[in-house]
Amino acid sequence: MRQRRSSPCRSRAACSMTTPLRRRTQVVKGEVCKTSMQRFESARRLSRLAGVAQSAEAADLKSVQWGFESLHQHQAAAYAYLLGMYLGDGHIARHPRTFRLRIFLGKGQVRVIDDCVHAIRSLRPRRPVGCSVRGNCVTLSSYWSQWPVVFPQHGPGKKHLRKIELKGWQADIVERMSDRFVRGCLDSDGCRHRRIVNGKNYPAYSSKNSSADILALFCAACNRIGIRYRRSNRVTISIARRPDVARLDVIAGYDGPGRPIPREPGTVTSTGDVPSNG
């Protein structure tokens, strides 16, 4: 008995119902991959044209989330300020999966708190900054696994009991942004006070730190911006000449007595810090 063969028209019709769908899916996937590769190549060309990679040190310190090349070009001022704050009142602690930067400030230092929060946000965009208030102490904190790379001065023990020196790329930033570094040192370890000389009241600045290396960095930055100073004792630097005090008023942004601590959007204010994925 002859077997009945399917007509070629019927088989072609069946193929025409499935094959175009598969081909269309493959074409769409191919276009998506091609578009992604084009975007990647365009971004790489733009980064080369912008001159992102500037130095060997920056290339070695590059991280996945945020590269030091961008810091050298755009966040240098914020970094120089935060470096002064870290060397004065900062601390980096190790946690199981990340590191935690903490800056200890006084409750009445409203402007300093605002400036420090802004500096941390400039280096860590779209990440929360923790703010805990206990008595008269305000602690700003930020979680990130790269903090020891950002501040290589981190190490065991107290700062004044170990050697503190800047890396080459840090020295370049501080040299270009000496005024911001001086402001960070004054906001952390310094103060603006009054001196009574022959019955007259004169304003003055002083910076106190038990580390001779940190004081040497502060003095070198003052020399670069033309601020004259004198050493009051082993741990204190005093700046009392009227032109230098006026210059520091501009650099430090002196605006008189502080105000209550503001609540800024994105700042966590509580008795404990809320960690972010670092």
C-alpha positions as CSV (number, residue, x, y, z in Angstrom):
1,M,0.0,0.0,0.0
2,R,1.5,3.4,-1.0
3,Q,2.2,5.7,1.9
4,R,0.7,9.1,1.7
5,R,3.3,11.8,1.4
6,S,2.8,15.2,2.9
7,S,2.6,17.9,0.4
8,P,5.5,20.2,0.1
9,C,3.2,23.2,0.4
10,R,2.0,22.0,3.8
11,S,5.5,21.5,5.1
12,R,6.7,24.8,3.7
13,A,3.7,26.5,5.4
14,A,4.7,24.9,8.7
15,C,8.2,26.1,8.4
16,S,7.1,29.5,7.5
17,M,5.2,29.7,10.8
18,T,8.2,28.9,13.0
19,T,11.4,29.9,11.2
20,P,10.7,33.6,10.8
21,L,10.0,33.9,14.6
22,R,13.4,32.2,15.4
23,R,15.2,34.4,12.9
24,R,13.6,37.5,14.3
25,T,14.6,36.5,17.8
26,Q,18.2,35.9,16.7
27,V,18.3,39.2,14.9
28,V,17.0,41.1,17.9
29,K,19.5,39.5,20.2
30,G,22.3,40.3,17.7
31,E,21.2,43.9,17.5
32,V,21.2,44.2,21.3
33,C,24.7,42.8,21.6
34,K,25.9,45.0,18.7
35,T,24.4,48.1,20.4
36,S,25.9,47.2,23.7
37,M,29.3,46.8,22.1
38,Q,29.0,50.1,20.3
39,R,28.1,51.9,23.6
40,F,31.1,50.3,25.3
41,E,33.4,51.3,22.5
42,S,32.0,54.9,22.6
43,A,32.5,55.1,26.3
44,R,36.1,53.9,26.0
45,R,36.8,56.4,23.3
46,L,35.4,59.2,25.4
47,S,37.4,58.2,28.4
48,R,40.6,58.3,26.2
49,L,39.7,61.6,24.7
50,A,39.0,63.1,28.2
51,G,42.4,61.9,29.4
52,V,41.1,59.9,32.3
53,A,44.3,57.9,32.9
54,Q,46.9,60.5,33.8
55,S,49.5,58.7,35.9
56,A,50.8,55.3,36.7
57,E,49.9,55.7,40.4
58,A,46.3,56.5,39.4
59,A,46.1,53.4,37.2
60,D,47.4,51.2,40.0
61,L,44.9,52.6,42.5
62,K,41.9,52.3,40.2
63,S,38.9,50.5,41.7
64,V,35.8,48.9,40.1
65,Q,33.3,51.3,41.5
66,W,35.2,54.6,41.3
67,G,38.6,55.4,39.8
68,F,41.2,57.7,41.2
69,E,41.7,59.2,37.8
70,S,38.4,61.0,38.3
71,L,39.6,62.1,41.7
72,H,42.7,63.8,40.4
73,Q,40.7,65.7,37.8
74,H,37.5,66.6,39.6
75,Q,37.5,65.9,43.3
76,A,41.0,67.2,44.2
77,A,39.7,70.0,46.4
78,A,37.3,67.7,48.3
79,Y,40.0,65.1,48.8
80,A,42.6,67.6,50.1
81,Y,40.1,68.9,52.6
82,L,39.0,65.4,53.7
83,L,42.7,64.3,54.0
84,G,43.2,67.2,56.5
85,M,40.1,66.1,58.4
86,Y,41.2,62.4,58.5
87,L,44.7,63.2,59.7
88,G,43.3,65.3,62.5
89,D,40.1,63.7,63.7
90,G,39.6,60.7,61.4
91,H,39.8,56.9,61.9
92,I,39.4,53.9,59.6
93,A,38.1,50.7,61.2
94,R,37.9,47.2,59.6
95,H,34.6,45.4,59.4
96,P,34.0,41.8,58.2
97,R,33.3,42.8,54.6
98,T,34.3,46.5,54.3
99,F,35.9,49.4,56.0
100,R,34.4,52.3,57.9
101,L,35.7,55.9,57.9
102,R,34.7,58.0,60.9
103,I,35.3,61.7,61.5
104,F,34.8,63.0,65.0
105,L,33.5,66.6,65.4
106,G,31.9,68.8,67.9
107,K,28.2,69.4,68.0
108,G,28.6,73.2,67.6
109,Q,30.8,72.9,64.4
110,V,27.8,73.2,62.1
111,R,29.7,74.6,59.1
112,V,32.5,72.0,59.5
113,I,29.9,69.2,59.6
114,D,28.3,70.5,56.4
115,D,31.7,70.8,54.7
116,C,32.8,67.3,55.8
117,V,29.6,65.7,54.6
118,H,29.9,67.5,51.3
119,A,33.5,66.2,50.9
120,I,32.6,62.6,51.6
121,R,29.7,62.8,49.2
122,S,32.0,64.2,46.5
123,L,34.2,61.2,46.9
124,R,31.4,58.7,47.4
125,P,28.5,59.9,45.3
126,R,25.0,58.4,45.7
127,R,26.1,56.8,49.0
128,P,24.6,57.8,52.5
129,V,26.8,59.5,55.1
130,G,26.0,58.3,58.6
131,C,25.7,61.0,61.4
132,S,25.4,59.9,65.0
133,V,25.1,62.4,67.9
134,R,26.1,61.4,71.4
135,G,26.3,64.3,73.9
136,N,28.4,67.0,72.3
137,C,30.2,64.7,69.9
138,V,29.0,64.2,66.3
139,T,30.4,61.2,64.4
140,L,30.3,61.2,60.6
141,S,30.8,57.7,59.0
142,S,31.0,56.2,55.6
143,Y,31.4,52.5,54.6
144,W,33.6,51.5,51.7
145,S,36.1,48.8,51.0
146,Q,38.5,51.2,49.4
147,W,39.0,53.7,52.2
148,P,42.5,52.2,53.1
149,V,43.4,52.8,49.5
150,V,42.1,56.4,49.5
151,F,44.0,57.1,52.8
152,P,47.1,54.9,52.8
153,Q,48.1,56.4,56.1
154,H,45.7,54.0,57.7
155,G,47.4,51.5,60.0
156,P,47.5,49.9,63.4
157,G,48.1,52.1,66.4
158,K,47.8,55.8,67.0
159,K,48.9,58.3,64.3
160,H,51.5,60.1,66.6
161,L,53.2,56.8,67.3
162,R,53.9,55.8,63.7
163,K,55.3,57.4,60.6
164,I,52.9,59.6,58.6
165,E,53.9,60.5,55.1
166,L,52.1,61.2,51.9
167,K,52.2,59.1,48.7
168,G,53.4,60.8,45.5
169,W,49.8,61.3,44.1
170,Q,48.7,62.6,47.5
171,A,51.6,65.1,47.7
172,D,50.6,66.4,44.2
173,I,47.0,67.0,45.3
174,V,48.1,68.7,48.5
175,E,50.6,70.9,46.6
176,R,47.9,72.1,44.2
177,M,45.2,72.4,46.9
178,S,47.2,73.6,49.9
179,D,44.5,76.0,51.0
180,R,41.9,73.2,51.2
181,F,44.3,71.0,53.1
182,V,45.1,73.8,55.6
183,R,41.3,74.3,56.0
184,G,40.8,70.6,56.8
185,C,43.6,70.6,59.3
186,L,42.2,73.7,61.0
187,D,38.7,72.4,61.0
188,S,39.8,69.2,62.7
189,D,42.8,70.0,65.0
190,G,42.7,73.8,64.9
191,C,40.6,76.7,66.3
192,R,40.1,80.4,66.0
193,H,40.6,82.1,69.3
194,R,41.3,85.5,71.0
195,R,44.7,86.7,72.3
196,I,45.0,89.5,74.9
197,V,48.1,91.5,74.2
198,N,48.7,94.7,76.3
199,G,45.0,94.8,77.1
200,K,44.0,94.5,73.5
201,N,42.0,91.6,72.0
202,Y,43.4,90.1,68.9
203,P,42.1,87.1,66.9
204,A,44.5,84.2,66.1
205,Y,44.5,80.6,64.8
206,S,46.2,77.6,66.3
207,S,46.6,74.0,65.3
208,K,47.5,71.2,67.8
209,N,48.5,67.7,67.0
210,S,50.7,65.2,68.8
211,S,52.1,63.9,65.5
212,A,55.2,65.7,64.4
213,D,54.8,64.4,60.9
214,I,51.2,65.8,60.6
215,L,52.4,69.2,62.0
216,A,55.2,69.2,59.4
217,L,52.6,68.7,56.6
218,F,50.5,71.5,57.9
219,C,53.5,73.9,58.2
220,A,54.6,73.0,54.6
221,A,51.1,73.8,53.3
222,C,51.2,77.1,55.1
223,N,54.5,78.0,53.6
224,R,53.1,77.3,50.1
225,I,50.2,79.7,50.5
226,G,52.3,82.4,52.3
227,I,51.0,82.0,55.8
228,R,53.6,82.8,58.5
229,Y,53.4,80.8,61.7
230,R,55.4,80.0,64.8
231,R,55.6,77.0,67.1
232,S,54.1,77.7,70.5
233,N,55.2,74.4,71.9
234,R,56.0,70.9,70.8
235,V,52.5,70.1,69.6
236,T,51.0,73.5,68.8
237,I,51.4,75.8,65.8
238,S,50.2,79.4,66.2
239,I,49.2,82.0,63.5
240,A,48.7,85.5,65.0
241,R,49.8,88.1,62.5
242,R,46.9,90.2,61.3
243,P,47.3,89.7,57.5
244,D,47.7,86.0,58.0
245,V,44.7,85.7,60.3
246,A,42.6,87.7,57.7
247,R,43.8,85.3,55.0
248,L,42.9,82.3,57.0
249,D,39.4,83.8,57.7
250,V,38.9,83.7,53.9
251,I,40.4,80.2,53.5
252,A,38.6,78.7,56.5
253,G,35.3,80.4,55.7
254,Y,34.9,81.9,59.1
255,D,31.3,83.1,59.5
256,G,31.0,83.7,63.3
257,P,29.3,81.4,65.9
258,G,27.6,78.2,64.6
259,R,23.9,77.3,64.3
260,P,22.0,74.1,65.2
261,I,22.9,71.0,63.1
262,P,20.9,71.0,59.9
263,R,19.1,67.9,58.6
264,E,20.2,67.6,55.0
265,P,18.4,65.2,52.5
266,G,20.4,61.9,52.3
267,T,22.1,62.4,55.7
268,V,21.3,59.7,58.2
269,T,21.0,61.2,61.7
270,S,20.4,58.7,64.4
271,T,22.1,57.1,67.5
272,G,23.7,54.6,65.2
273,D,25.2,54.6,61.7
274,V,23.5,52.9,58.8
275,P,26.0,51.0,56.6
276,S,25.9,51.1,52.9
277,N,27.2,48.4,50.6
278,G,30.9,49.1,50.2
